[in-house]
Amino acid sequence: MTEPKTVERRIRFRKSNRKMTTRRHDIPAAEVHFLNPDLLSKFTSETGKILPRRVTGVSAKLHRKITRQIKRSRAVNLMH
C-alpha cells in the first residue's frame, strides 16, 4: 500500500483507521441511573461534555443509556 500524498491526508488516514479502545466490563448497567452523578461524572469531561465511546470503551447500548441518564441528571440539576 502506498502512503497518502500529503501530510493532511496521512493524518486523516491514521485517525480513521485507529483501533477501538478495549471494552470496559466494570460498569454494571443497573447502576447507571440519573440519581448517581458520581458514576456519570466519569463519562464527562471537565467542561461537562459527554466523552465519546472510543475514549470510554463502553458498548453502544450502554453508551446510549449513559447519555440519556446524564441528560436527565442535568435536567434535575444534579450535574452541570
Sine and cosine of phi, psi and omega as CSV:
sin_phi,cos_phi,sin_psi,cos_psi,sin_omega,cos_omega
0.00,0.00,0.67,-0.74,-0.01,-1.00
-1.00,0.05,0.41,-0.91,0.03,-1.00
-0.96,0.26,0.52,-0.86,0.11,-0.99
-0.88,0.48,0.49,-0.87,-0.16,-0.99
-0.94,0.33,-0.65,0.76,-0.07,-1.00
-0.91,-0.41,0.21,-0.98,0.00,-1.00
-0.91,0.42,-0.67,0.75,-0.01,-1.00
-0.88,0.47,-0.67,0.74,0.01,-1.00
-0.91,0.41,-0.61,0.79,0.02,-1.00
-0.90,0.43,-0.65,0.76,0.01,-1.00
-0.91,0.42,-0.72,0.70,0.02,-1.00
-0.89,0.45,-0.61,0.79,0.00,-1.00
-0.89,0.45,-0.68,0.73,-0.01,-1.00
-0.93,0.36,-0.61,0.80,0.02,-1.00
-0.92,0.40,-0.64,0.77,-0.06,-1.00
-0.97,0.26,-0.38,0.93,-0.04,-1.00
-0.95,-0.30,0.36,0.93,-0.02,-1.00
-0.97,0.23,0.38,-0.93,-0.09,-1.00
-0.99,0.15,0.57,-0.82,0.07,-1.00
-0.94,0.33,0.57,-0.82,0.02,-1.00
-0.93,0.38,0.28,-0.96,-0.02,-1.00
-0.92,0.39,0.55,-0.84,-0.05,-1.00
-0.94,0.35,0.61,-0.79,0.07,-1.00
-0.99,-0.17,0.79,-0.61,0.02,-1.00
-0.90,-0.43,0.12,0.99,-0.09,-1.00
-1.00,0.04,-0.01,1.00,-0.04,-1.00
-0.95,-0.31,0.96,-0.28,0.05,-1.00
-0.96,0.29,0.68,-0.73,-0.05,-1.00
-0.91,0.42,-0.44,0.90,-0.01,-1.00
-0.93,0.36,-0.46,0.89,-0.02,-1.00
-0.99,0.15,-0.23,0.97,0.01,-1.00
-0.98,0.20,0.98,-0.22,-0.04,-1.00
-0.55,-0.83,0.49,-0.87,-0.08,-1.00
-0.93,0.36,-0.27,0.96,0.06,-1.00
-1.00,0.06,0.10,1.00,0.01,-1.00
-0.89,-0.45,0.94,0.33,-0.08,-1.00
-0.93,0.36,-0.35,0.94,0.02,-1.00
-0.91,0.42,-0.68,0.73,0.04,-1.00
-0.94,0.34,-0.66,0.75,-0.04,-1.00
-0.93,0.38,-0.46,0.89,-0.01,-1.00
-0.94,0.35,-0.29,0.96,0.08,-1.00
-0.93,0.37,-0.35,0.94,-0.06,-1.00
-0.97,-0.25,0.23,0.97,0.08,-1.00
-0.83,-0.55,0.43,-0.90,0.04,-1.00
-0.99,0.15,0.00,-1.00,0.02,-1.00
-0.90,0.44,-0.51,0.86,-0.01,-1.00
-1.00,0.09,-0.05,1.00,0.07,-1.00
0.99,-0.16,0.02,1.00,0.00,-1.00
-0.98,0.20,0.55,-0.83,0.03,-1.00
-0.97,0.23,0.78,-0.62,-0.03,-1.00
-0.96,0.28,0.57,-0.82,0.00,-1.00
-0.96,0.28,0.27,-0.96,0.00,-1.00
-0.87,0.50,-0.61,0.79,-0.06,-1.00
-0.92,0.39,-0.33,0.95,0.06,-1.00
-1.00,0.01,-0.71,0.71,-0.07,-1.00
-0.99,0.15,-0.54,0.84,0.04,-1.00
0.99,0.15,0.35,0.94,0.04,-1.00
-1.00,-0.04,0.26,-0.97,0.00,-1.00
-0.95,0.32,0.28,-0.96,-0.04,-1.00
-0.90,0.43,-0.66,0.75,-0.01,-1.00
-0.89,0.45,-0.71,0.71,0.00,-1.00
-0.93,0.36,-0.57,0.82,0.01,-1.00
-0.91,0.41,-0.62,0.78,0.06,-1.00
-0.90,0.44,-0.64,0.77,0.02,-1.00
-0.91,0.41,-0.69,0.73,0.02,-1.00
-0.87,0.49,-0.69,0.73,-0.01,-1.00
-0.88,0.47,-0.71,0.71,0.03,-1.00
-0.88,0.48,-0.69,0.73,-0.05,-1.00
-0.94,0.34,-0.57,0.82,0.07,-1.00
-0.90,0.44,-0.69,0.72,0.00,-1.00
-0.92,0.40,-0.61,0.79,0.07,-1.00
-0.91,0.41,-0.66,0.75,0.00,-1.00
-0.90,0.43,-0.60,0.80,0.08,-1.00
-0.92,0.40,-0.60,0.80,-0.05,-1.00
-0.91,0.41,-0.54,0.84,0.03,-1.00
-0.99,-0.15,0.29,0.96,0.09,-1.00
0.87,0.50,0.58,0.81,0.14,-0.99
-1.00,-0.02,-0.43,0.90,0.05,-1.00
-0.79,-0.61,0.39,-0.92,0.05,-1.00
-0.93,-0.36,0.00,0.00,0.00,0.00
